[in-house]
Amino acid sequence: MTDPNEQLTRIVGIIARIGELAAVQPGQDFYDAGFVSVKALPLLMELEDQFGVTIPDERFINARTASDLDQLVRSLHQQ
């Protein structure tokens, strides 16, 4: 990606769409914003499909903001 913010923007949009949330800020805990755990698996699968990574469950569980997920995806691309 050429724009370093593009991935984060896409992740925010994915969280909002799957979680059916009006808005999510990059540093906001999306569960506090109304995201429900039943939507976690669809979110995980969408992120893996969109960014071509396999996200370990234990790392995904600890990522509670879009910024956390952005960093996680970036770290997986570097491996």
N, C-alpha and C positions, 0 to 999 in steps of 0.2 A: 504494500500500500504506500502510496506516495505521501499522503497526508497523515501524519501521526495521530490526528484526532479522528480520522474517519472510522477506524475500528471501534473506538470508544463510542462514537455516535451511533454506529450500527448496533452495538451491544445494548445501549440505552433503549433504542427502538425495539429490539427483540424482547427485552424484559417488559417494556410497557405493553407491547402487543400480546405476548403470551399471558402476562399477568392481568390483562385488561385494566391497565392503570392509565389514568389521565396524563400523568407526568411522573418521571423519575429523574432525580439529579444524580450525576455520576458518583458522588461520594455518599449518597443516601442509602441506608440499609433498605433494600427493596422489600424486605419482609415487613419492616415498619411502615412502609408505604402502602401495604395492603396485598402484597404478593402472597399467595397461599402455597403451602408445601406440596399440594397435589399437582401443582404446575411445575415443580422442580424438574421432573424427568423430561417433560416436553422442552423445557428451557435447556437442559443439558444436551439433549439430542439436537436441537436447533443450533446451538453454539458449535457443537462438533461438526455438523454438516456445513455450516456457513464458513467456518474457519479452517476446516481440514485438520483437526486435531482430535486426539482421544484424551479426554479430561478424566483423571482419576477421581473416583467418588469422594475420597477423603479430602482432596484439595477443593473440589467443587463445593462441598458442604461448608467449608470455612470461608468461601468467597461470598460475601453478603452485600456487596455494592457492585455497581457496573465497573467502577475503577478497579476493584479487586479482580473481577472476571477479565478485564482487559489485560491486566498484568499477568494473570494466569495464562491466558492464551498466548501472550507474547513470550512468556518463559517456555512454553511448550514448543513454540516455533524455533526457539534457539537450541533445542536439544537435538 
